Amino acid sequence: MKSLEALGERRIIEIIRSRLSLMPKMPVPFGDDVSACNLGNGKLAILKTDMLVDKTDVPPGMSLWQAARKAVIMNISDFAAKGVKPLALLVSLGLPKNLDDKDIGEIGDGLNAGAQEYDTYIIGGDTGEASDLIISISVFGTARKGKVMLRSGAKPGDVVAVTGCFGKTASGLRVLFNDIKVPKRIRRVLVESVLLPSARLNEGLALVQSGAVTASIDSSDGLSWSLYEIGRASNVGFLITRVPIAKEVEEFARLNKLNPFELALHGGEEYELVLTIKPKLLEKAKEAVEKVGGKLIPIGEVTTGEKILLRTNGKEHAVEPRGYEHFKQRKD
C-alpha cells in the first residue's frame, strides 16, 4: 500500500490507465497533451480537460478573476501545443460555501476573459458544492488527421526549439510564497508571469501549418520534464546547448544566490511550447512564428539514446527530468 503522496500524479494516472479499456486505433496516444476520437472522413474531435484547485494551483496574491482566467489558459495551452484551434469550452465549478455573489461574478468575468482572449466561448457546464474552489475546464476542437503535432514524432538530428525564455514563473512563485524582496521592475515581470500567463495559441496554429514540427508539448510541467516526455514518446534523447533564461531570472538568481539553470529547467507553468523541428524547415518555422508576433528559439538537437544532456563550457552534464508533480510537492 502506497499513499498518493508516495505515488505522485504520474503513477496514479498509470494505475488508472492500466484498468481502462483503451479505444482501438486511438488517433492521439493516451497521455499526450490532448485526447481525440475519429469523426469520420479524415476529421478528428480534439478534447482536453484540466482543473484548477485553489489549494494547489492558486498562489498568494492571485485574485479569483486571475484564477478563473488561468484555468482557461491551462487548457488552451495544450491545444496550442497540438496546433488545434479551440471551438468551445465547458466549465464545472466546485464552490465552497464561503464565497458570495461578488466572488461568483469575478469568477465568471475571469472565465469569459480567458475564453474571449482566444476567440472562443464557454457554452455550458455544471456547479456543485465543494470544500475548496475547483475550476474544471473541458475544451473541444476539430482537426484533420495528420494535422496534430504529437509528442511522438521527434527524430535524431531534429532541432529543439522553444517559443520563449524560461524561469520567470519559478522565480515569481518564490517571490509570492516567500515574499522575497526584489527591485520593482523585476518583481512586476516575475509576478505577472504567474498571475497573468498566456498560451502560445497563435504560434501553435502557425507552426502546424508550416509542416516543420515533428513533436510538440506544452511546457507547463517544466522544460526538463517536457523534454523527457517528448524523449519518452519518441524514443530519443537531447543535447541542449542553450538554456533560454529570461534576463530578469538571471538578475533574480544573482540577487538571491540561486542557480538560474535550476529555475529555468525545473520550474513549470510557463505555457511555452517545446518543439522539435525538421532542420531544413527551421527558417520556415521561424518565419511562421514571427508573422504572428512570436519568436522561435533553437536550444539544441535531438539525439539517439534516451538521455537529456546539457553542454556548458565545453562539458556535457546529464539533466534530470524534474518538474512540478501533483501530490508530491507544492509550487513554492
ZANUZA-64473 format. One record per residue (C-alpha): residue number from 1; x, y, z; residue in three letters. Coordinates in nm, 4 decimals. Each point is the difference from the previous one (the first is absolute). Example, Ala and Ser with C-alpha at 12.3 -4.5 7.8 and 13.67 -1.06 7.14 Angstrom:
residues 2
PT    nr          X          Y          Z   rest
PT     1     1.2300    -0.4500     0.7800    ALA
PT     2     0.1370     0.3440    -0.0660    SER
This chain:
residues 332
PT    nr          X          Y          Z   rest
PT     1     0.0000     0.0000     0.0000    MET
PT     2     0.1406     0.3375    -0.1050    LYS
PT     3    -0.1438     0.3402     0.0809    SER
PT     4    -0.0892     0.2459    -0.2777    LEU
PT     5     0.2915     0.2137     0.1141    GLU
PT     6     0.2370    -0.2921    -0.0546    ALA
PT     7    -0.1547    -0.0884    -0.3368    LEU
PT     8    -0.0171     0.3468    -0.1561    GLY
PT     9    -0.2309     0.1136    -0.2781    GLU
PT    10     0.1703    -0.1884    -0.2826    ARG
PT    11    -0.0072    -0.3382     0.1755    ARG
PT    12    -0.3646     0.0579     0.0966    ILE
PT    13    -0.0832     0.0559    -0.3676    ILE
PT    14     0.1874    -0.3176    -0.0965    GLU
PT    15    -0.1987    -0.2049     0.2522    ILE
PT    16    -0.3331     0.1336    -0.1258    ILE
PT    17     0.0991    -0.0411    -0.3643    ARG
PT    18     0.0969    -0.3642     0.0613    SER
PT    19    -0.3579    -0.0669     0.1060    ARG
PT    20    -0.1659     0.1669    -0.2989    LEU
PT    21    -0.1167    -0.1599    -0.3240    SER
PT    22     0.1918     0.2067    -0.2532    LEU
PT    23    -0.1695     0.1177    -0.3162    MET
PT    24     0.1326    -0.1911    -0.3049    PRO
PT    25     0.2104     0.2002    -0.2455    LYS
PT    26     0.0100     0.3145     0.2125    MET
PT    27     0.1035     0.2874    -0.2311    PRO
PT    28     0.1856     0.1741     0.2855    VAL
PT    29     0.1853    -0.2301     0.2434    PRO
PT    30    -0.1193    -0.0136     0.3590    PHE
PT    31     0.2053     0.2453     0.2056    GLY
PT    32     0.0613     0.2692    -0.2631    ASP
PT    33    -0.1037     0.3623     0.0659    ASP
PT    34    -0.3484    -0.0631    -0.1418    VAL
PT    35    -0.2270    -0.2929    -0.0827    SER
PT    36    -0.1796    -0.0741    -0.3269    ALA
PT    37    -0.2544    -0.2217    -0.1670    CYS
PT    38    -0.0849    -0.0586    -0.3639    ASN
PT    39    -0.2952     0.1859    -0.1484    LEU
PT    40     0.0364    -0.1627    -0.3418    GLY
PT    41     0.1055     0.1406    -0.3361    ASN
PT    42     0.3485     0.0734     0.1312    GLY
PT    43    -0.1240     0.2309     0.2764    LYS
PT    44     0.0823    -0.0219     0.3713    LEU
PT    45    -0.1740     0.1320     0.3094    ALA
PT    46     0.2692     0.1452     0.2276    ILE
PT    47    -0.0777     0.0002     0.3722    LEU
PT    48     0.1733     0.1279     0.3108    LYS
PT    49    -0.0896     0.0351     0.3673    THR
PT    50     0.2042     0.1459     0.2826    ASP
PT    51    -0.0905     0.1367     0.3407    MET
PT    52     0.1226     0.2784     0.2225    LEU
PT    53    -0.0240    -0.0565     0.3762    VAL
PT    54     0.0362     0.2934     0.2374    ASP
PT    55     0.2216    -0.1764     0.2536    LYS
PT    56     0.2603    -0.1255    -0.2482    THR
PT    57    -0.0278     0.2308    -0.3022    ASP
PT    58    -0.0772     0.3489     0.1335    VAL
PT    59     0.2997     0.1818     0.1534    PRO
PT    60    -0.0237     0.2881     0.2489    PRO
PT    61    -0.1037     0.3225    -0.1717    GLY
PT    62    -0.1979    -0.1624    -0.2818    MET
PT    63    -0.3547     0.1355    -0.0282    SER
PT    64    -0.3038    -0.2113    -0.0825    LEU
PT    65    -0.0123     0.1707    -0.3412    TRP
PT    66     0.3610    -0.0960    -0.0654    GLN
PT    67    -0.0553    -0.3558     0.1258    ALA
PT    68    -0.3023    -0.0518    -0.2262    ALA
PT    69     0.1857     0.1415    -0.2991    ARG
PT    70     0.3012    -0.2206     0.0795    LYS
PT    71    -0.2255    -0.3076    -0.0014    ALA
PT    72    -0.0914     0.0821    -0.3604    VAL
PT    73     0.3618     0.0739    -0.1006    ILE
PT    74     0.1180    -0.3360     0.1385    MET
PT    75    -0.2287    -0.1799    -0.2415    ASN
PT    76     0.0518     0.2283    -0.3004    ILE
PT    77     0.3760    -0.0538     0.0329    SER
PT    78    -0.0403    -0.3728    -0.0590    ASP
PT    79    -0.1975     0.0718    -0.3179    PHE
PT    80     0.2767     0.2414    -0.1035    ALA
PT    81     0.2558    -0.2789     0.0370    ALA
PT    82    -0.1975    -0.2143    -0.2441    LYS
PT    83    -0.0676     0.2828    -0.2469    GLY
PT    84    -0.3776    -0.0254     0.0462    VAL
PT    85    -0.2422     0.2913     0.0289    LYS
PT    86    -0.2415    -0.0298     0.2960    PRO
PT    87    -0.3633     0.0346    -0.1082    LEU
PT    88    -0.1900    -0.0186     0.3299    ALA
PT    89     0.0489    -0.0514     0.3736    LEU
PT    90    -0.1999    -0.1613     0.2807    LEU
PT    91     0.0569     0.1001     0.3633    VAL
PT    92    -0.0696    -0.1967     0.3172    SER
PT    93     0.0286     0.1944     0.3242    LEU
PT    94     0.0462    -0.1409     0.3491    GLY
PT    95    -0.0945     0.2918     0.2269    LEU
PT    96     0.0591     0.0321     0.3762    PRO
PT    97    -0.2839     0.1555     0.2008    LYS
PT    98     0.2074     0.2947     0.1170    ASN
PT    99    -0.0057     0.1636    -0.3449    LEU
PT   100    -0.2547     0.2746    -0.0690    ASP
PT   101    -0.1706     0.1449    -0.3070    ASP
PT   102     0.2865     0.2433    -0.0624    LYS
PT   103     0.2464    -0.2901    -0.0012    ASP
PT   104    -0.2130    -0.1970    -0.2463    ILE
PT   105    -0.0221     0.3019    -0.2289    GLY
PT   106     0.3772     0.0349     0.0111    GLU
PT   107     0.0439    -0.3660    -0.0936    ILE
PT   108    -0.2442     0.0392    -0.2887    GLY
PT   109     0.1816     0.3069    -0.1291    ASP
PT   110     0.3357    -0.1784     0.0167    GLY
PT   111    -0.1324    -0.3022    -0.1864    LEU
PT   112    -0.1459     0.2179    -0.2731    ASN
PT   113     0.3152     0.2097    -0.0287    ALA
PT   114     0.2113    -0.3101    -0.0530    GLY
PT   115    -0.2352    -0.1424    -0.2607    ALA
PT   116    -0.0383     0.3251    -0.1925    GLN
PT   117     0.3765     0.0546    -0.0001    GLU
PT   118     0.0279    -0.3104    -0.2172    TYR
PT   119    -0.3118     0.0615    -0.2095    ASP
PT   120    -0.2110    -0.2751     0.1533    THR
PT   121    -0.3062    -0.0326     0.2228    TYR
PT   122    -0.1194    -0.1761     0.3130    ILE
PT   123    -0.3224    -0.1753    -0.0988    ILE
PT   124    -0.1019    -0.1811     0.3191    GLY
PT   125     0.1126    -0.2008     0.2988    GLY
PT   126    -0.0912    -0.0960     0.3550    ASP
PT   127     0.0233     0.1317     0.3555    THR
PT   128     0.0152    -0.1803     0.3320    GLY
PT   129     0.0973     0.0529     0.3605    GLU
PT   130     0.3601    -0.0796     0.0961    ALA
PT   131     0.2340     0.0544     0.2932    SER
PT   132     0.2492     0.1825    -0.2250    ASP
PT   133    -0.0386     0.2080    -0.3146    LEU
PT   134     0.0308    -0.2219    -0.3071    ILE
PT   135    -0.0190     0.1289    -0.3579    ILE
PT   136    -0.0012    -0.2815    -0.2528    SER
PT   137     0.0081     0.0894    -0.3700    ILE
PT   138    -0.0713    -0.2266    -0.2966    SER
PT   139     0.0934     0.1168    -0.3490    VAL
PT   140    -0.1253    -0.1199    -0.3370    PHE
PT   141     0.1465     0.0513    -0.3472    GLY
PT   142     0.0477    -0.1815    -0.3276    THR
PT   143     0.2979    -0.0824    -0.2191    ALA
PT   144     0.0854    -0.1972    -0.3109    ARG
PT   145     0.1821    -0.3296     0.0414    LYS
PT   146     0.3737     0.0546    -0.0264    GLY
PT   147    -0.0381     0.3674     0.0971    LYS
PT   148     0.0529    -0.0377     0.3743    VAL
PT   149     0.3481     0.0553     0.1446    MET
PT   150     0.0554    -0.3013     0.2262    LEU
PT   151     0.2786    -0.0699     0.2496    ARG
PT   152     0.1099    -0.3111    -0.1843    SER
PT   153     0.1548     0.1132    -0.3285    GLY
PT   154     0.3433     0.1333     0.0976    ALA
PT   155     0.2966    -0.1451    -0.1914    LYS
PT   156     0.3766     0.0181     0.0568    PRO
PT   157     0.1376     0.3087    -0.1713    GLY
PT   158    -0.3146     0.2086     0.0509    ASP
PT   159     0.0445     0.3450     0.1513    VAL
PT   160    -0.1393     0.0577     0.3496    VAL
PT   161    -0.1695     0.3392     0.0337    ALA
PT   162    -0.2220     0.1915     0.2419    VAL
PT   163    -0.2322     0.2986    -0.0314    THR
PT   164     0.1415     0.2059     0.2869    GLY
PT   165     0.2390     0.0321     0.2923    CYS
PT   166    -0.0330    -0.1983     0.3210    PHE
PT   167     0.0293     0.0482     0.3750    GLY
PT   168    -0.2351     0.2939     0.0553    LYS
PT   169    -0.2824    -0.1973     0.1599    THR
PT   170     0.2335    -0.2026     0.2241    ALA
PT   171     0.1485     0.3297     0.1165    SER
PT   172    -0.3385     0.1720     0.0263    GLY
PT   173    -0.1389    -0.2804     0.2168    LEU
PT   174     0.2929     0.0391     0.2375    ARG
PT   175    -0.0754     0.3716     0.0236    VAL
PT   176    -0.3695    -0.0616     0.0723    LEU
PT   177     0.0393    -0.2893     0.2458    PHE
PT   178     0.3065     0.1274     0.1842    ASN
PT   179    -0.0454     0.3779    -0.0394    ASP
PT   180     0.3528     0.0349    -0.1372    ILE
PT   181     0.0983     0.3618    -0.0465    LYS
PT   182     0.1124     0.0850    -0.3528    VAL
PT   183     0.0134     0.3231    -0.2024    PRO
PT   184    -0.3478     0.1088    -0.1144    LYS
PT   185     0.0776    -0.0295    -0.3719    ARG
PT   186     0.1062    -0.3643     0.0443    ILE
PT   187    -0.2779    -0.0840     0.2451    ARG
PT   188    -0.2691     0.1222    -0.2419    ARG
PT   189     0.1236    -0.2201    -0.2849    VAL
PT   190     0.0446    -0.3087     0.2183    LEU
PT   191    -0.3306     0.0316     0.1853    VAL
PT   192    -0.2006     0.0791    -0.3147    GLU
PT   193     0.1341    -0.3177    -0.1613    SER
PT   194    -0.1761    -0.1917     0.2800    VAL
PT   195    -0.3183     0.2041     0.0346    LEU
PT   196    -0.0600     0.0743    -0.3693    LEU
PT   197     0.1396    -0.2882    -0.2086    PRO
PT   198    -0.0569    -0.0253    -0.3745    SER
PT   199    -0.0376    -0.2969    -0.2332    ALA
PT   200     0.1951    -0.0150    -0.3277    ARG
PT   201    -0.3061    -0.0805    -0.2097    LEU
PT   202     0.0847     0.2192    -0.2992    ASN
PT   203     0.3480    -0.1476    -0.0098    GLU
PT   204    -0.1355    -0.3553     0.0165    GLY
PT   205    -0.2493     0.0618    -0.2794    LEU
PT   206     0.2706     0.1558    -0.2168    ALA
PT   207     0.2442    -0.2834     0.0659    LEU
PT   208    -0.2412    -0.2793    -0.0888    VAL
PT   209    -0.0648     0.1709    -0.3331    GLN
PT   210     0.3741     0.0262    -0.0673    SER
PT   211     0.0374    -0.3779    -0.0013    GLY
PT   212     0.3382     0.0439     0.1696    ALA
PT   213    -0.0797    -0.1490     0.3426    VAL
PT   214     0.0681    -0.3658     0.0777    THR
PT   215    -0.0982     0.0089     0.3704    ALA
PT   216    -0.1520     0.2527     0.2377    SER
PT   217    -0.0989     0.0345     0.3655    ILE
PT   218    -0.1250     0.2716     0.2334    ASP
PT   219     0.2656     0.0878     0.2593    SER
PT   220    -0.2289     0.0423     0.3019    SER
PT   221     0.1789    -0.2752     0.1957    ASP
PT   222     0.3442     0.1494    -0.0630    GLY
PT   223     0.2555     0.0062    -0.2820    LEU
PT   224     0.1989    -0.3062     0.1083    SER
PT   225    -0.3118    -0.2081     0.0572    TRP
PT   226    -0.1445     0.1075    -0.3353    SER
PT   227     0.3160    -0.1165    -0.1748    LEU
PT   228    -0.0188    -0.3269     0.1900    TYR
PT   229    -0.3612    -0.0531    -0.1107    GLU
PT   230     0.0839     0.0579    -0.3672    ILE
PT   231     0.3034    -0.2258     0.0370    GLY
PT   232    -0.2055    -0.2775     0.1550    ARG
PT   233    -0.2753     0.0258    -0.2630    ALA
PT   234     0.2467     0.0169    -0.2907    SER
PT   235     0.2745    -0.2293     0.1375    ASN
PT   236     0.2659     0.2678    -0.0398    VAL
PT   237     0.2356     0.2102     0.2102    GLY
PT   238     0.1093     0.3634    -0.0056    PHE
PT   239     0.3155     0.2075     0.0009    LEU
PT   240    -0.0879     0.3460     0.1286    ILE
PT   241     0.2591     0.2653    -0.0840    THR
PT   242    -0.1940     0.3052     0.1147    ARG
PT   243    -0.2374     0.0427     0.2932    VAL
PT   244    -0.2201     0.3012    -0.0803    PRO
PT   245     0.0045     0.1787     0.3368    ILE
PT   246    -0.1944     0.3271     0.0274    ALA
PT   247     0.2234     0.2951     0.0892    LYS
PT   248    -0.2176     0.0794     0.3027    GLU
PT   249     0.0588    -0.3541     0.1243    VAL
PT   250     0.3760     0.0361    -0.0305    GLU
PT   251    -0.0127     0.3168     0.2103    GLU
PT   252    -0.2418    -0.1540     0.2514    PHE
PT   253     0.2263    -0.3032     0.0376    ALA
PT   254     0.3075     0.2160     0.0462    ARG
PT   255    -0.1675     0.2157     0.2670    LEU
PT   256    -0.1272    -0.3045     0.1916    ASN
PT   257     0.2952    -0.2358    -0.0530    LYS
PT   258    -0.2094    -0.2462    -0.2006    LEU
PT   259     0.0924    -0.2120    -0.3018    ASN
PT   260    -0.1649     0.1518    -0.3104    PRO
PT   261     0.0281    -0.3318    -0.1850    PHE
PT   262    -0.2024    -0.1695     0.2744    GLU
PT   263    -0.2704     0.2651    -0.0262    LEU
PT   264    -0.0182    -0.0259    -0.3788    ALA
PT   265     0.0253    -0.3772    -0.0386    LEU
PT   266    -0.2136    -0.1263     0.2861    HIS
PT   267    -0.2653     0.2657     0.0612    GLY
PT   268    -0.3333    -0.0342    -0.1753    GLY
PT   269    -0.3217     0.1829    -0.0890    GLU
PT   270     0.1698     0.1986    -0.2738    GLU
PT   271    -0.2383    -0.1159    -0.2749    TYR
PT   272     0.2651     0.0268    -0.2691    GLU
PT   273     0.0213    -0.2562    -0.2783    LEU
PT   274     0.2917    -0.2439    -0.0103    VAL
PT   275     0.0457    -0.1309    -0.3545    LEU
PT   276     0.2171    -0.2061    -0.2277    THR
PT   277     0.0412     0.1378    -0.3511    ILE
PT   278     0.1165    -0.1471    -0.3302    LYS
PT   279     0.3415     0.1655    -0.0551    PRO
PT   280    -0.0728     0.0947    -0.3620    LYS
PT   281    -0.3227     0.1719     0.1048    LEU
PT   282     0.1340     0.1924     0.3009    LEU
PT   283     0.0013     0.3353    -0.1784    GLU
PT   284    -0.3521    -0.0603    -0.1280    LYS
PT   285    -0.1121    -0.0754     0.3554    ALA
PT   286     0.1703     0.3142     0.1332    LYS
PT   287    -0.1669     0.2150    -0.2653    GLU
PT   288    -0.3415    -0.1521     0.0724    ALA
PT   289     0.0312     0.0791     0.3707    VAL
PT   290     0.1351     0.3500    -0.0582    GLU
PT   291    -0.2945     0.0807    -0.2287    LYS
PT   292    -0.2385    -0.0466     0.2932    VAL
PT   293     0.2144     0.2096     0.2343    GLY
PT   294     0.1910    -0.2791     0.1720    GLY
PT   295     0.3528    -0.1364    -0.0028    LYS
PT   296     0.1588    -0.3410    -0.0363    LEU
PT   297     0.3231    -0.0643     0.1902    ILE
PT   298     0.2189    -0.2998    -0.0974    PRO
PT   299     0.1509    -0.1569     0.3130    ILE
PT   300     0.1553    -0.3282    -0.1156    GLY
PT   301    -0.0534    -0.3137    -0.2018    GLU
PT   302    -0.1625    -0.3405     0.0226    VAL
PT   303     0.2394    -0.2901     0.0520    THR
PT   304    -0.0099    -0.3783     0.0146    THR
PT   305    -0.0234    -0.1598     0.3417    GLY
PT   306    -0.2277     0.1201     0.2745    GLU
PT   307     0.2072     0.2511     0.1987    LYS
PT   308    -0.0444     0.3739     0.0281    ILE
PT   309     0.3456     0.1573    -0.0060    LEU
PT   310     0.0896     0.3646     0.0542    LEU
PT   311     0.3225     0.1313    -0.1511    ARG
PT   312     0.1546     0.2945     0.1849    THR
PT   313     0.3587     0.1228    -0.0207    ASN
PT   314     0.0909    -0.2922    -0.2244    GLY
PT   315    -0.1216    -0.2610     0.2490    LYS
PT   316    -0.3146    -0.2117    -0.0096    GLU
PT   317    -0.2142    -0.0619     0.3057    HIS
PT   318    -0.3065    -0.2221     0.0421    ALA
PT   319    -0.3230     0.1928     0.0625    VAL
PT   320    -0.2431    -0.1595     0.2426    GLU
PT   321    -0.3624    -0.0078    -0.1191    PRO
PT   322    -0.1445     0.2008     0.2870    ARG
PT   323    -0.3064     0.2217     0.0111    GLY
PT   324    -0.3224     0.0591     0.1877    TYR
PT   325    -0.2001    -0.3091     0.0916    GLU
PT   326    -0.3293    -0.0005     0.1890    HIS
PT   327    -0.0093    -0.1834     0.3361    PHE
PT   328     0.3810     0.0186     0.0357    LYS
PT   329     0.0724     0.3669     0.0559    GLN
PT   330    -0.1205     0.3538     0.0188    ARG
PT   331     0.0939     0.2652    -0.2516    LYS
PT   332     0.2054     0.2060     0.2445    ASP
